[in-house]
Amino acid sequence: MTGPLRPDTLPSDSPRPDYARTNGWDGPHSRYSGASAPTYVGPVSFSQREIVEDAEALKLRRPDVAIVGAPFDDAVSHRPGARFGPRAIRQAYYNHGEHSLQLDIMPFHELDVVDAGDADIVPASLHRGHAMIFRKVLEVASSGAIPIILGGDHSITWPSASAVAQVRAPGSIGVVHFDAHADTADQDWGVLAGHGTPMRRLIESGAVKGRNFVQVGLRGYWPPPDVFEWMRTQGLRWHLMREIEERGAEAVIDDAIAEALDGPEAIYLSLDIDVIDPGMAPGTGTPEPGGMLTREILRAVRRIVGRVELAGMDIVEVSPPYDHAEVTAMAAHRAALECISALAVKKRAGQPVRFEGYAVRSAASHTADVAPVSS
Ligand SMILES: [Mn+2]
């Protein structure tokens, strides 16, 4: 090795320099890309999973799980910013999730998980945004993959859960909804598609029956009593934060599972990150003090997904501009990863994960009593 060449050592008629050779950069090196690269390198996808956006490609590939971004916050009532949620959640990790210590499984070895990209969103149109989210989730769910939708404000649950209900059958799914707020208002300042209303739209449309809609973590000062009266008439069941304080999260979650499955065979999980205390998840639009612990939510996700058939999941209301040190985005990313890991345990045990339609599911139901995933 001769050391770096200096310009004044090069005669004007010299051949092209070879800096790789002269600087020692021509030696052998291993190459990394995709999921083998460090987490901060390369294009952003969920845990650096392969991006498969095309509907036909999804059908051919038949993944177990597909991540969908819903970068939409035109329906918020207070702080905006959840449109930046999907990107923040996708990259809020420092390893790819190779090994779930809590469940002792290598989730991406057991399951094929792809990132299906984002719904086709433009700003300033509630109607178009919801239409595009519906279409994207419908494409993913129609492929048989379990969709995990990253919001976005909570209004995206209306099109997302509608799409899942349409693929499976209206009224065939129960919903477990974690939130500080019920989101069952009739309207937000005259807007029927606000982020305070999606659960009412889902029930009114018949996509989900009120009696199989279960809410966990409600607290604070909204909605008013007449909204709870409507919820009673629909048979909704809800568990206030006070009940979690008194009985513990585990007992409440077990009740919620039983209530949501009182009829349906599968559950759609909707996780509003504001169910977590804003001290642990400050990056959200309508923070309400006095919420659940991050670890309680992660355990709840493992417990629910391990015990029931999962139809789909959304994780919403992460607003990165209000976040600190990515703490909220990390909680959301891990909630998705806990869901994936619990699905992986099921697949290892021979239980179905993908939705193959009713014929396939009833044939597979004989194996459905494999021991539930321990949380
Ligand atoms: Mn909400």
Boltz pocket constraint, residues with backbone or C-beta under 6 A from the ligand:
constraints:
  - pocket:
      binder: B
      contacts: [[A, 154], [A, 178], [A, 179], [A, 180], [A, 181], [A, 183], [A, 195], [A, 272], [A, 317]]
      max_distance: 6.0
